[in-house]
Amino acid sequence: MFEKLLTVFKIPELRRKILLTLVLLAVYRMGFWIPLPFIDQDRMQYNIEKMQQGGEGGVGQVMQIVALFSASRIGNATIFGLGIMPYISASIIFQLLGSVYAPLQRLQKEGEAGRRKLNEYTRYATVLICLGQSYMWIKGLSSGAVAGSGLILEDYDFFAWHIVGTVTMTAGTILLMWIGEQIDAYGIGNGISLLIMAGILAQMPIAGSQLLGPAFVEGVPIGSEAGIEKLLLLAGLFVFVIVWVIAITQGQRRIPIQSAKHVRGRRVHGGQRQSLPLKVNQAGVMPIIFASSLLMFPYFLFHQLSAIWPENRVLAALDAAFIGRGYIYNLCYVGLIYFFCYFWTAITFNPSDIANNLKDYGSFIPGYRPGARTAQYLEQVMSRITYVGAAFLALIAVIPTIVATSMGINYLIASFYGGTGLLIVVSVALDLVNKIDSHLLMRNYPGLLEAEKK
């Protein structure tokens, strides 16, 4: 493996792409440590950490969820505070509109020219979303609605500086969007996905210090609640979950396809058997992202209502269930994941188009007539494997809660055993390895995952 890694850097073009990607990721990480100058960072960080530890309000948990899949550091109000989430939101909006709005559907079918036009619209929408989100965030800091009062220094707490902060955070997100596009064009891998993965992996040292820090100070006595058995169990569980996620992420249902034979002159063409791969996890991480975002609203609602009517036992029970990620919360979580799995698969997978393409190329699925019957069969197969994929996503989503409650560890540590973060890291890492392998195979080098020939 070490020799293969050295081979990667022996190829000049691939070496330039990797080095450029690393430099741009370093710029992205440096921006997290450049705060807005008029924010009292020490007080803000103290208030947010207090909320996260004590479960006060919904801000602490929202910060963790947003930071997890948006590559942001909004809890410290830096120039990259919004992360890349506004761009992701704009992309999702246009992808959803593309399935119901005819002009956008036509643009999607126009090839490269239509894709460039859609990217232009997405950038404009990103700017508008950034302006709205950053201004609301600054106003929330000014009014004390976010993490307590007094977070903006008195000499800067007026409208002009609010606009400065809004423009600064918007420019930071646009710079991140540009960095992602540069990685796409001149680097290696998907730029936006790499930014999110880098933000997730940057939390690993913090989680590791919280888990192993007490062990270095107090030791790990055998048989205690925080003994060596617990650490070994967590390490084994971490490896098992990652291997399982890779297996399901790469899992496919292969549909056999037969191409029709046709004679040209004295030669017979076609008649070959191929396969149409259908991914088990067709929806990716989007159902978990949608479900997590949607569950923020009842969380805030029940918390506010229980504060208004503290004597109401039903509201208090619902508030406690959503704060502690209890049975009701997880039941709603699983139900939303199943819903969004089928919803997102229905948007991204069109069996009628696939059936028509097979028919146009003279291919067919053995035992099924081309056209409507083939489309019906593909829809049935996708419906069945989506059920399995949704079950996988639901289990991955609740693993952090199970680990945190059963083993008594911090949720930040448990989040690396499942959920959105782990799926994103595994998916992006596999995509990155595949793209590096494609460069190696083009130059007759063995791939990184290719077995050694004896």
TORKOL-4160 file (C-alpha; in steps of 0.2 Angstrom, whole numbers, padded with zeros to 4 digits, m for minus):
454
<pt num="1" X="0000" Y="0000" Z="0000"/>
<pt num="2" X="0014" Y="0012" Z="0004"/>
<pt num="3" X="0022" Y="0009" Z="m0013"/>
<pt num="4" X="0005" Y="0013" Z="m0021"/>
<pt num="5" X="0004" Y="0029" Z="m0012"/>
<pt num="6" X="0021" Y="0034" Z="m0018"/>
<pt num="7" X="0016" Y="0029" Z="m0036"/>
<pt num="8" X="0001" Y="0042" Z="m0034"/>
<pt num="9" X="0014" Y="0056" Z="m0032"/>
<pt num="10" X="0025" Y="0050" Z="m0046"/>
<pt num="11" X="0012" Y="0055" Z="m0059"/>
<pt num="12" X="0015" Y="0074" Z="m0062"/>
<pt num="13" X="m0003" Y="0078" Z="m0066"/>
<pt num="14" X="m0011" Y="0068" Z="m0052"/>
<pt num="15" X="0002" Y="0076" Z="m0040"/>
<pt num="16" X="m0003" Y="0093" Z="m0045"/>
<pt num="17" X="m0021" Y="0090" Z="m0043"/>
<pt num="18" X="m0019" Y="0082" Z="m0025"/>
<pt num="19" X="m0007" Y="0096" Z="m0019"/>
<pt num="20" X="m0019" Y="0110" Z="m0026"/>
<pt num="21" X="m0034" Y="0101" Z="m0017"/>
<pt num="22" X="m0024" Y="0101" Z="m0001"/>
<pt num="23" X="m0019" Y="0119" Z="m0002"/>
<pt num="24" X="m0037" Y="0124" Z="m0005"/>
<pt num="25" X="m0043" Y="0114" Z="0009"/>
<pt num="26" X="m0030" Y="0122" Z="0020"/>
<pt num="27" X="m0037" Y="0139" Z="0015"/>
<pt num="28" X="m0054" Y="0133" Z="0020"/>
<pt num="29" X="m0049" Y="0127" Z="0037"/>
<pt num="30" X="m0039" Y="0144" Z="0040"/>
<pt num="31" X="m0055" Y="0154" Z="0037"/>
<pt num="32" X="m0063" Y="0145" Z="0052"/>
<pt num="33" X="m0051" Y="0154" Z="0064"/>
<pt num="34" X="m0054" Y="0172" Z="0057"/>
<pt num="35" X="m0069" Y="0178" Z="0068"/>
<pt num="36" X="m0080" Y="0193" Z="0065"/>
<pt num="37" X="m0072" Y="0208" Z="0074"/>
<pt num="38" X="m0087" Y="0215" Z="0083"/>
<pt num="39" X="m0092" Y="0198" Z="0092"/>
<pt num="40" X="m0087" Y="0194" Z="0109"/>
<pt num="41" X="m0081" Y="0177" Z="0105"/>
<pt num="42" X="m0076" Y="0171" Z="0122"/>
<pt num="43" X="m0093" Y="0175" Z="0129"/>
<pt num="44" X="m0102" Y="0167" Z="0114"/>
<pt num="45" X="m0092" Y="0151" Z="0115"/>
<pt num="46" X="m0095" Y="0150" Z="0134"/>
<pt num="47" X="m0114" Y="0152" Z="0132"/>
<pt num="48" X="m0115" Y="0139" Z="0118"/>
<pt num="49" X="m0104" Y="0126" Z="0127"/>
<pt num="50" X="m0115" Y="0128" Z="0142"/>
<pt num="51" X="m0131" Y="0125" Z="0132"/>
<pt num="52" X="m0123" Y="0110" Z="0124"/>
<pt num="53" X="m0119" Y="0102" Z="0141"/>
<pt num="54" X="m0134" Y="0107" Z="0150"/>
<pt num="55" X="m0147" Y="0105" Z="0137"/>
<pt num="56" X="m0153" Y="0122" Z="0139"/>
<pt num="57" X="m0163" Y="0128" Z="0124"/>
<pt num="58" X="m0162" Y="0121" Z="0106"/>
<pt num="59" X="m0147" Y="0132" Z="0100"/>
<pt num="60" X="m0133" Y="0120" Z="0106"/>
<pt num="61" X="m0140" Y="0105" Z="0097"/>
<pt num="62" X="m0145" Y="0115" Z="0082"/>
<pt num="63" X="m0127" Y="0121" Z="0081"/>
<pt num="64" X="m0120" Y="0103" Z="0082"/>
<pt num="65" X="m0132" Y="0097" Z="0068"/>
<pt num="66" X="m0129" Y="0112" Z="0057"/>
<pt num="67" X="m0110" Y="0111" Z="0059"/>
<pt num="68" X="m0110" Y="0092" Z="0055"/>
<pt num="69" X="m0117" Y="0093" Z="0037"/>
<pt num="70" X="m0114" Y="0111" Z="0032"/>
<pt num="71" X="m0095" Y="0112" Z="0035"/>
<pt num="72" X="m0098" Y="0128" Z="0046"/>
<pt num="73" X="m0092" Y="0135" Z="0062"/>
<pt num="74" X="m0107" Y="0146" Z="0065"/>
<pt num="75" X="m0105" Y="0144" Z="0084"/>
<pt num="76" X="m0090" Y="0155" Z="0083"/>
<pt num="77" X="m0097" Y="0168" Z="0071"/>
<pt num="78" X="m0082" Y="0167" Z="0059"/>
<pt num="79" X="m0081" Y="0173" Z="0041"/>
<pt num="80" X="m0085" Y="0155" Z="0036"/>
<pt num="81" X="m0098" Y="0154" Z="0049"/>
<pt num="82" X="m0112" Y="0149" Z="0037"/>
<pt num="83" X="m0102" Y="0136" Z="0029"/>
<pt num="84" X="m0107" Y="0129" Z="0012"/>
<pt num="85" X="m0125" Y="0125" Z="0018"/>
<pt num="86" X="m0133" Y="0140" Z="0008"/>
<pt num="87" X="m0126" Y="0133" Z="m0008"/>
<pt num="88" X="m0132" Y="0115" Z="m0004"/>
<pt num="89" X="m0149" Y="0122" Z="0000"/>
<pt num="90" X="m0150" Y="0132" Z="m0016"/>
<pt num="91" X="m0144" Y="0116" Z="m0026"/>
<pt num="92" X="m0158" Y="0105" Z="m0017"/>
<pt num="93" X="m0171" Y="0119" Z="m0021"/>
<pt num="94" X="m0167" Y="0119" Z="m0040"/>
<pt num="95" X="m0166" Y="0100" Z="m0040"/>
<pt num="96" X="m0183" Y="0098" Z="m0033"/>
<pt num="97" X="m0190" Y="0112" Z="m0044"/>
<pt num="98" X="m0182" Y="0103" Z="m0059"/>
<pt num="99" X="m0194" Y="0089" Z="m0057"/>
<pt num="100" X="m0210" Y="0100" Z="m0057"/>
<pt num="101" X="m0206" Y="0116" Z="m0066"/>
<pt num="102" X="m0206" Y="0114" Z="m0085"/>
<pt num="103" X="m0192" Y="0127" Z="m0090"/>
<pt num="104" X="m0180" Y="0120" Z="m0077"/>
<pt num="105" X="m0184" Y="0102" Z="m0084"/>
<pt num="106" X="m0179" Y="0108" Z="m0102"/>
<pt num="107" X="m0163" Y="0116" Z="m0095"/>
<pt num="108" X="m0158" Y="0099" Z="m0087"/>
<pt num="109" X="m0160" Y="0091" Z="m0104"/>
<pt num="110" X="m0150" Y="0103" Z="m0113"/>
<pt num="111" X="m0133" Y="0095" Z="m0108"/>
<pt num="112" X="m0118" Y="0105" Z="m0104"/>
<pt num="113" X="m0126" Y="0122" Z="m0108"/>
<pt num="114" X="m0141" Y="0119" Z="m0098"/>
<pt num="115" X="m0130" Y="0113" Z="m0083"/>
<pt num="116" X="m0120" Y="0129" Z="m0084"/>
<pt num="117" X="m0136" Y="0140" Z="m0084"/>
<pt num="118" X="m0143" Y="0130" Z="m0069"/>
<pt num="119" X="m0126" Y="0133" Z="m0060"/>
<pt num="120" X="m0128" Y="0151" Z="m0063"/>
<pt num="121" X="m0145" Y="0152" Z="m0056"/>
<pt num="122" X="m0139" Y="0141" Z="m0041"/>
<pt num="123" X="m0126" Y="0154" Z="m0037"/>
<pt num="124" X="m0138" Y="0169" Z="m0037"/>
<pt num="125" X="m0150" Y="0159" Z="m0026"/>
<pt num="126" X="m0135" Y="0156" Z="m0014"/>
<pt num="127" X="m0131" Y="0174" Z="m0012"/>
<pt num="128" X="m0149" Y="0178" Z="m0008"/>
<pt num="129" X="m0150" Y="0164" Z="0005"/>
<pt num="130" X="m0133" Y="0169" Z="0012"/>
<pt num="131" X="m0139" Y="0187" Z="0014"/>
<pt num="132" X="m0155" Y="0182" Z="0023"/>
<pt num="133" X="m0147" Y="0169" Z="0035"/>
<pt num="134" X="m0132" Y="0180" Z="0039"/>
<pt num="135" X="m0143" Y="0195" Z="0043"/>
<pt num="136" X="m0155" Y="0185" Z="0054"/>
<pt num="137" X="m0140" Y="0177" Z="0063"/>
<pt num="138" X="m0132" Y="0194" Z="0067"/>
<pt num="139" X="m0149" Y="0201" Z="0072"/>
<pt num="140" X="m0151" Y="0186" Z="0084"/>
<pt num="141" X="m0134" Y="0190" Z="0092"/>
<pt num="142" X="m0139" Y="0208" Z="0094"/>
<pt num="143" X="m0156" Y="0204" Z="0102"/>
<pt num="144" X="m0149" Y="0190" Z="0113"/>
<pt num="145" X="m0161" Y="0177" Z="0105"/>
<pt num="146" X="m0146" Y="0166" Z="0099"/>
<pt num="147" X="m0135" Y="0163" Z="0114"/>
<pt num="148" X="m0138" Y="0176" Z="0127"/>
<pt num="149" X="m0136" Y="0195" Z="0127"/>
<pt num="150" X="m0121" Y="0205" Z="0126"/>
<pt num="151" X="m0112" Y="0195" Z="0112"/>
<pt num="152" X="m0110" Y="0210" Z="0100"/>
<pt num="153" X="m0098" Y="0224" Z="0107"/>
<pt num="154" X="m0108" Y="0240" Z="0112"/>
<pt num="155" X="m0098" Y="0251" Z="0101"/>
<pt num="156" X="m0103" Y="0240" Z="0086"/>
<pt num="157" X="m0121" Y="0236" Z="0090"/>
<pt num="158" X="m0130" Y="0246" Z="0076"/>
<pt num="159" X="m0136" Y="0244" Z="0059"/>
<pt num="160" X="m0121" Y="0248" Z="0049"/>
<pt num="161" X="m0110" Y="0235" Z="0057"/>
<pt num="162" X="m0124" Y="0223" Z="0056"/>
<pt num="163" X="m0123" Y="0225" Z="0037"/>
<pt num="164" X="m0104" Y="0223" Z="0037"/>
<pt num="165" X="m0106" Y="0207" Z="0046"/>
<pt num="166" X="m0119" Y="0201" Z="0034"/>
<pt num="167" X="m0109" Y="0205" Z="0019"/>
<pt num="168" X="m0093" Y="0197" Z="0027"/>
<pt num="169" X="m0102" Y="0180" Z="0031"/>
<pt num="170" X="m0110" Y="0180" Z="0013"/>
<pt num="171" X="m0093" Y="0184" Z="0005"/>
<pt num="172" X="m0086" Y="0169" Z="0016"/>
<pt num="173" X="m0099" Y="0157" Z="0009"/>
<pt num="174" X="m0096" Y="0163" Z="m0009"/>
<pt num="175" X="m0077" Y="0160" Z="m0007"/>
<pt num="176" X="m0081" Y="0142" Z="m0001"/>
<pt num="177" X="m0092" Y="0140" Z="m0016"/>
<pt num="178" X="m0078" Y="0146" Z="m0027"/>
<pt num="179" X="m0065" Y="0134" Z="m0018"/>
<pt num="180" X="m0077" Y="0120" Z="m0021"/>
<pt num="181" X="m0078" Y="0124" Z="m0040"/>
<pt num="182" X="m0059" Y="0126" Z="m0041"/>
<pt num="183" X="m0057" Y="0108" Z="m0034"/>
<pt num="184" X="m0070" Y="0101" Z="m0046"/>
<pt num="185" X="m0061" Y="0110" Z="m0061"/>
<pt num="186" X="m0042" Y="0108" Z="m0056"/>
<pt num="187" X="m0041" Y="0097" Z="m0041"/>
<pt num="188" X="m0046" Y="0079" Z="m0037"/>
<pt num="189" X="m0063" Y="0074" Z="m0030"/>
<pt num="190" X="m0080" Y="0083" Z="m0028"/>
<pt num="191" X="m0076" Y="0100" Z="m0021"/>
<pt num="192" X="m0091" Y="0103" Z="m0010"/>
<pt num="193" X="m0091" Y="0085" Z="m0003"/>
<pt num="194" X="m0073" Y="0087" Z="0001"/>
<pt num="195" X="m0076" Y="0103" Z="0011"/>
<pt num="196" X="m0090" Y="0095" Z="0021"/>
<pt num="197" X="m0079" Y="0080" Z="0024"/>
<pt num="198" X="m0065" Y="0091" Z="0030"/>
<pt num="199" X="m0076" Y="0100" Z="0042"/>
<pt num="200" X="m0082" Y="0083" Z="0049"/>
<pt num="201" X="m0065" Y="0076" Z="0051"/>
<pt num="202" X="m0059" Y="0092" Z="0060"/>
<pt num="203" X="m0070" Y="0087" Z="0074"/>
<pt num="204" X="m0062" Y="0070" Z="0077"/>
<pt num="205" X="m0048" Y="0077" Z="0088"/>
<pt num="206" X="m0060" Y="0086" Z="0099"/>
<pt num="207" X="m0071" Y="0070" Z="0101"/>
<pt num="208" X="m0055" Y="0060" Z="0104"/>
<pt num="209" X="m0048" Y="0071" Z="0117"/>
<pt num="210" X="m0065" Y="0071" Z="0126"/>
<pt num="211" X="m0065" Y="0052" Z="0126"/>
<pt num="212" X="m0047" Y="0048" Z="0129"/>
<pt num="213" X="m0042" Y="0064" Z="0139"/>
<pt num="214" X="m0049" Y="0057" Z="0156"/>
<pt num="215" X="m0039" Y="0040" Z="0153"/>
<pt num="216" X="m0023" Y="0049" Z="0152"/>
<pt num="217" X="m0026" Y="0059" Z="0168"/>
<pt num="218" X="m0035" Y="0046" Z="0179"/>
<pt num="219" X="m0030" Y="0030" Z="0170"/>
<pt num="220" X="m0042" Y="0016" Z="0163"/>
<pt num="221" X="m0044" Y="0004" Z="0177"/>
<pt num="222" X="m0051" Y="m0013" Z="0172"/>
<pt num="223" X="m0069" Y="m0017" Z="0177"/>
<pt num="224" X="m0074" Y="0001" Z="0180"/>
<pt num="225" X="m0087" Y="0011" Z="0171"/>
<pt num="226" X="m0074" Y="0019" Z="0160"/>
<pt num="227" X="m0062" Y="0005" Z="0159"/>
<pt num="228" X="m0052" Y="m0003" Z="0145"/>
<pt num="229" X="m0066" Y="m0014" Z="0140"/>
<pt num="230" X="m0077" Y="0001" Z="0135"/>
<pt num="231" X="m0063" Y="0008" Z="0125"/>
<pt num="232" X="m0060" Y="m0008" Z="0116"/>
<pt num="233" X="m0078" Y="m0011" Z="0113"/>
<pt num="234" X="m0080" Y="0007" Z="0105"/>
<pt num="235" X="m0065" Y="0004" Z="0094"/>
<pt num="236" X="m0072" Y="m0013" Z="0088"/>
<pt num="237" X="m0089" Y="m0005" Z="0085"/>
<pt num="238" X="m0081" Y="0009" Z="0075"/>
<pt num="239" X="m0072" Y="m0003" Z="0064"/>
<pt num="240" X="m0088" Y="m0014" Z="0062"/>
<pt num="241" X="m0099" Y="0001" Z="0058"/>
<pt num="242" X="m0087" Y="0008" Z="0045"/>
<pt num="243" X="m0085" Y="m0009" Z="0036"/>
<pt num="244" X="m0104" Y="m0011" Z="0036"/>
<pt num="245" X="m0107" Y="0006" Z="0029"/>
<pt num="246" X="m0095" Y="0003" Z="0015"/>
<pt num="247" X="m0103" Y="m0013" Z="0010"/>
<pt num="248" X="m0121" Y="m0005" Z="0010"/>
<pt num="249" X="m0115" Y="0010" Z="0001"/>
<pt num="250" X="m0107" Y="0000" Z="m0013"/>
<pt num="251" X="m0121" Y="m0013" Z="m0013"/>
<pt num="252" X="m0130" Y="m0014" Z="m0030"/>
<pt num="253" X="m0144" Y="m0024" Z="m0038"/>
<pt num="254" X="m0139" Y="m0029" Z="m0055"/>
<pt num="255" X="m0153" Y="m0031" Z="m0068"/>
<pt num="256" X="m0147" Y="m0042" Z="m0083"/>
<pt num="257" X="m0149" Y="m0033" Z="m0100"/>
<pt num="258" X="m0148" Y="m0042" Z="m0117"/>
<pt num="259" X="m0144" Y="m0031" Z="m0132"/>
<pt num="260" X="m0153" Y="m0036" Z="m0148"/>
<pt num="261" X="m0144" Y="m0044" Z="m0162"/>
<pt num="262" X="m0143" Y="m0036" Z="m0179"/>
<pt num="263" X="m0134" Y="m0040" Z="m0195"/>
<pt num="264" X="m0123" Y="m0027" Z="m0205"/>
<pt num="265" X="m0116" Y="m0035" Z="m0220"/>
<pt num="266" X="m0108" Y="m0051" Z="m0215"/>
<pt num="267" X="m0106" Y="m0047" Z="m0197"/>
<pt num="268" X="m0118" Y="m0049" Z="m0183"/>
<pt num="269" X="m0118" Y="m0035" Z="m0170"/>
<pt num="270" X="m0125" Y="m0035" Z="m0152"/>
<pt num="271" X="m0132" Y="m0050" Z="m0143"/>
<pt num="272" X="m0121" Y="m0046" Z="m0128"/>
<pt num="273" X="m0127" Y="m0048" Z="m0110"/>
<pt num="274" X="m0124" Y="m0033" Z="m0098"/>
<pt num="275" X="m0131" Y="m0027" Z="m0082"/>
<pt num="276" X="m0140" Y="m0012" Z="m0076"/>
<pt num="277" X="m0133" Y="m0008" Z="m0058"/>
<pt num="278" X="m0146" Y="m0001" Z="m0046"/>
<pt num="279" X="m0139" Y="0006" Z="m0030"/>
<pt num="280" X="m0146" Y="0000" Z="m0013"/>
<pt num="281" X="m0144" Y="0017" Z="m0006"/>
<pt num="282" X="m0150" Y="0027" Z="m0020"/>
<pt num="283" X="m0154" Y="0042" Z="m0010"/>
<pt num="284" X="m0137" Y="0044" Z="m0002"/>
<pt num="285" X="m0137" Y="0055" Z="0014"/>
<pt num="286" X="m0151" Y="0067" Z="0009"/>
<pt num="287" X="m0165" Y="0058" Z="0018"/>
<pt num="288" X="m0155" Y="0060" Z="0035"/>
<pt num="289" X="m0151" Y="0078" Z="0031"/>
<pt num="290" X="m0170" Y="0082" Z="0027"/>
<pt num="291" X="m0176" Y="0072" Z="0042"/>
<pt num="292" X="m0164" Y="0080" Z="0054"/>
<pt num="293" X="m0168" Y="0098" Z="0048"/>
<pt num="294" X="m0187" Y="0095" Z="0049"/>
<pt num="295" X="m0186" Y="0088" Z="0067"/>
<pt num="296" X="m0178" Y="0105" Z="0072"/>
<pt num="297" X="m0196" Y="0113" Z="0071"/>
<pt num="298" X="m0205" Y="0102" Z="0083"/>
<pt num="299" X="m0190" Y="0103" Z="0095"/>
<pt num="300" X="m0191" Y="0122" Z="0096"/>
<pt num="301" X="m0210" Y="0121" Z="0096"/>
<pt num="302" X="m0212" Y="0109" Z="0111"/>
<pt num="303" X="m0198" Y="0118" Z="0120"/>
<pt num="304" X="m0206" Y="0135" Z="0119"/>
<pt num="305" X="m0224" Y="0128" Z="0123"/>
<pt num="306" X="m0218" Y="0119" Z="0138"/>
<pt num="307" X="m0209" Y="0135" Z="0144"/>
<pt num="308" X="m0226" Y="0144" Z="0142"/>
<pt num="309" X="m0236" Y="0130" Z="0151"/>
<pt num="310" X="m0224" Y="0121" Z="0162"/>
<pt num="311" X="m0239" Y="0113" Z="0171"/>
<pt num="312" X="m0244" Y="0103" Z="0156"/>
<pt num="313" X="m0237" Y="0086" Z="0157"/>
<pt num="314" X="m0239" Y="0081" Z="0139"/>
<pt num="315" X="m0229" Y="0096" Z="0133"/>
<pt num="316" X="m0216" Y="0092" Z="0146"/>
<pt num="317" X="m0215" Y="0074" Z="0140"/>
<pt num="318" X="m0214" Y="0079" Z="0122"/>
<pt num="319" X="m0200" Y="0092" Z="0126"/>
<pt num="320" X="m0190" Y="0079" Z="0136"/>
<pt num="321" X="m0192" Y="0066" Z="0122"/>
<pt num="322" X="m0185" Y="0078" Z="0109"/>
<pt num="323" X="m0171" Y="0085" Z="0119"/>
<pt num="324" X="m0165" Y="0068" Z="0125"/>
<pt num="325" X="m0168" Y="0060" Z="0108"/>
<pt num="326" X="m0180" Y="0048" Z="0116"/>
<pt num="327" X="m0192" Y="0035" Z="0109"/>
<pt num="328" X="m0204" Y="0047" Z="0101"/>
<pt num="329" X="m0190" Y="0057" Z="0093"/>
<pt num="330" X="m0182" Y="0042" Z="0085"/>
<pt num="331" X="m0199" Y="0035" Z="0079"/>
<pt num="332" X="m0202" Y="0051" Z="0070"/>
<pt num="333" X="m0184" Y="0051" Z="0064"/>
<pt num="334" X="m0186" Y="0034" Z="0056"/>
<pt num="335" X="m0203" Y="0038" Z="0049"/>
<pt num="336" X="m0196" Y="0053" Z="0040"/>
<pt num="337" X="m0181" Y="0044" Z="0034"/>
<pt num="338" X="m0192" Y="0031" Z="0025"/>
<pt num="339" X="m0203" Y="0045" Z="0018"/>
<pt num="340" X="m0188" Y="0055" Z="0011"/>
<pt num="341" X="m0180" Y="0039" Z="0004"/>
<pt num="342" X="m0194" Y="0036" Z="m0007"/>
<pt num="343" X="m0197" Y="0054" Z="m0011"/>
<pt num="344" X="m0179" Y="0057" Z="m0016"/>
<pt num="345" X="m0178" Y="0041" Z="m0026"/>
<pt num="346" X="m0194" Y="0045" Z="m0035"/>
<pt num="347" X="m0186" Y="0062" Z="m0040"/>
<pt num="348" X="m0169" Y="0056" Z="m0045"/>
<pt num="349" X="m0173" Y="0039" Z="m0053"/>
<pt num="350" X="m0185" Y="0039" Z="m0068"/>
<pt num="351" X="m0189" Y="0021" Z="m0074"/>
<pt num="352" X="m0198" Y="0027" Z="m0089"/>
<pt num="353" X="m0183" Y="0037" Z="m0096"/>
<pt num="354" X="m0172" Y="0021" Z="m0092"/>
<pt num="355" X="m0184" Y="0010" Z="m0101"/>
<pt num="356" X="m0185" Y="0022" Z="m0116"/>
<pt num="357" X="m0166" Y="0023" Z="m0117"/>
<pt num="358" X="m0165" Y="0004" Z="m0117"/>
<pt num="359" X="m0178" Y="0003" Z="m0131"/>
<pt num="360" X="m0169" Y="0016" Z="m0141"/>
<pt num="361" X="m0152" Y="0007" Z="m0140"/>
<pt num="362" X="m0160" Y="m0010" Z="m0145"/>
<pt num="363" X="m0158" Y="m0017" Z="m0127"/>
<pt num="364" X="m0171" Y="m0026" Z="m0116"/>
<pt num="365" X="m0173" Y="m0035" Z="m0100"/>
<pt num="366" X="m0175" Y="m0054" Z="m0103"/>
<pt num="367" X="m0193" Y="m0059" Z="m0099"/>
<pt num="368" X="m0200" Y="m0041" Z="m0100"/>
<pt num="369" X="m0207" Y="m0032" Z="m0116"/>
<pt num="370" X="m0198" Y="m0015" Z="m0119"/>
<pt num="371" X="m0207" Y="0001" Z="m0115"/>
<pt num="372" X="m0220" Y="0002" Z="m0101"/>
<pt num="373" X="m0218" Y="m0016" Z="m0095"/>
<pt num="374" X="m0199" Y="m0013" Z="m0092"/>
<pt num="375" X="m0203" Y="0003" Z="m0083"/>
<pt num="376" X="m0215" Y="m0006" Z="m0072"/>
<pt num="377" X="m0203" Y="m0019" Z="m0068"/>
<pt num="378" X="m0189" Y="m0007" Z="m0064"/>
<pt num="379" X="m0201" Y="0003" Z="m0053"/>
<pt num="380" X="m0205" Y="m0013" Z="m0043"/>
<pt num="381" X="m0187" Y="m0018" Z="m0041"/>
<pt num="382" X="m0182" Y="0000" Z="m0035"/>
<pt num="383" X="m0196" Y="0001" Z="m0023"/>
<pt num="384" X="m0190" Y="m0015" Z="m0014"/>
<pt num="385" X="m0172" Y="m0011" Z="m0013"/>
<pt num="386" X="m0177" Y="0007" Z="m0007"/>
<pt num="387" X="m0185" Y="m0001" Z="0008"/>
<pt num="388" X="m0169" Y="m0010" Z="0012"/>
<pt num="389" X="m0159" Y="0006" Z="0009"/>
<pt num="390" X="m0171" Y="0016" Z="0020"/>
<pt num="391" X="m0169" Y="0003" Z="0034"/>
<pt num="392" X="m0150" Y="0004" Z="0033"/>
<pt num="393" X="m0151" Y="0023" Z="0034"/>
<pt num="394" X="m0163" Y="0023" Z="0048"/>
<pt num="395" X="m0152" Y="0011" Z="0058"/>
<pt num="396" X="m0137" Y="0022" Z="0054"/>
<pt num="397" X="m0146" Y="0037" Z="0060"/>
<pt num="398" X="m0151" Y="0030" Z="0077"/>
<pt num="399" X="m0134" Y="0022" Z="0081"/>
<pt num="400" X="m0127" Y="0038" Z="0089"/>
<pt num="401" X="m0141" Y="0039" Z="0100"/>
<pt num="402" X="m0140" Y="0021" Z="0105"/>
<pt num="403" X="m0121" Y="0022" Z="0108"/>
<pt num="404" X="m0123" Y="0039" Z="0118"/>
<pt num="405" X="m0137" Y="0033" Z="0130"/>
<pt num="406" X="m0131" Y="0015" Z="0132"/>
<pt num="407" X="m0113" Y="0018" Z="0135"/>
<pt num="408" X="m0115" Y="0035" Z="0143"/>
<pt num="409" X="m0103" Y="0045" Z="0132"/>
<pt num="410" X="m0105" Y="0062" Z="0124"/>
<pt num="411" X="m0116" Y="0064" Z="0108"/>
<pt num="412" X="m0102" Y="0072" Z="0099"/>
<pt num="413" X="m0091" Y="0056" Z="0101"/>
<pt num="414" X="m0106" Y="0045" Z="0097"/>
<pt num="415" X="m0110" Y="0054" Z="0081"/>
<pt num="416" X="m0094" Y="0046" Z="0073"/>
<pt num="417" X="m0102" Y="0029" Z="0075"/>
<pt num="418" X="m0116" Y="0033" Z="0063"/>
<pt num="419" X="m0128" Y="0047" Z="0056"/>
<pt num="420" X="m0125" Y="0060" Z="0042"/>
<pt num="421" X="m0106" Y="0063" Z="0046"/>
<pt num="422" X="m0101" Y="0045" Z="0044"/>
<pt num="423" X="m0111" Y="0042" Z="0028"/>
<pt num="424" X="m0103" Y="0058" Z="0021"/>
<pt num="425" X="m0085" Y="0053" Z="0026"/>
<pt num="426" X="m0087" Y="0036" Z="0019"/>
<pt num="427" X="m0095" Y="0041" Z="0003"/>
<pt num="428" X="m0083" Y="0055" Z="m0001"/>
<pt num="429" X="m0068" Y="0044" Z="0003"/>
<pt num="430" X="m0074" Y="0030" Z="m0009"/>
<pt num="431" X="m0077" Y="0043" Z="m0022"/>
<pt num="432" X="m0060" Y="0050" Z="m0020"/>
<pt num="433" X="m0051" Y="0033" Z="m0021"/>
<pt num="434" X="m0061" Y="0029" Z="m0037"/>
<pt num="435" X="m0056" Y="0045" Z="m0045"/>
<pt num="436" X="m0037" Y="0042" Z="m0040"/>
<pt num="437" X="m0039" Y="0024" Z="m0047"/>
<pt num="438" X="m0045" Y="0030" Z="m0063"/>
<pt num="439" X="m0030" Y="0041" Z="m0065"/>
<pt num="440" X="m0019" Y="0026" Z="m0061"/>
<pt num="441" X="m0027" Y="0014" Z="m0072"/>
<pt num="442" X="m0026" Y="0026" Z="m0087"/>
<pt num="443" X="m0007" Y="0025" Z="m0085"/>
<pt num="444" X="m0007" Y="0006" Z="m0083"/>
<pt num="445" X="m0003" Y="0007" Z="m0064"/>
<pt num="446" X="m0013" Y="m0004" Z="m0052"/>
<pt num="447" X="m0027" Y="0004" Z="m0042"/>
<pt num="448" X="m0026" Y="0008" Z="m0024"/>
<pt num="449" X="m0039" Y="m0005" Z="m0020"/>
<pt num="450" X="m0033" Y="m0018" Z="m0033"/>
<pt num="451" X="m0026" Y="m0034" Z="m0026"/>
<pt num="452" X="m0008" Y="m0038" Z="m0028"/>
<pt num="453" X="m0004" Y="m0051" Z="m0042"/>
<pt num="454" X="0006" Y="m0065" Z="m0036"/>
